[in-house]
Amino acid sequence: MTLSTDDEEDFLLLGLSFGGILAQKLSRIKKPKNQLLFSIIKSNLERSFMDMGNI
């Protein structure tokens, strides 16, 4: 997915629910101008198991 993204121009990542978590992960690889995340998590207890070492 990130290989097909042209990051020569400014772009925005948008995510809803689990897509918001994916957008956060993608933003670590590609650097978007901005992100819009909706309904992803309510508290740190719902964080991805992949992030548990970074709490």
Secondary structure as GFF3:
##gff-version 3
##sequence-region A 1 55
A	DSSP	beta_strand	12	16	.	.	.	ID=ss1
A	DSSP	alpha_helix	18	29	.	.	.	ID=ss2
A	DSSP	beta_strand	34	38	.	.	.	ID=ss3
A	DSSP	three_ten_helix	44	46	.	.	.	ID=ss4
A	DSSP	three_ten_helix	49	54	.	.	.	ID=ss5
###
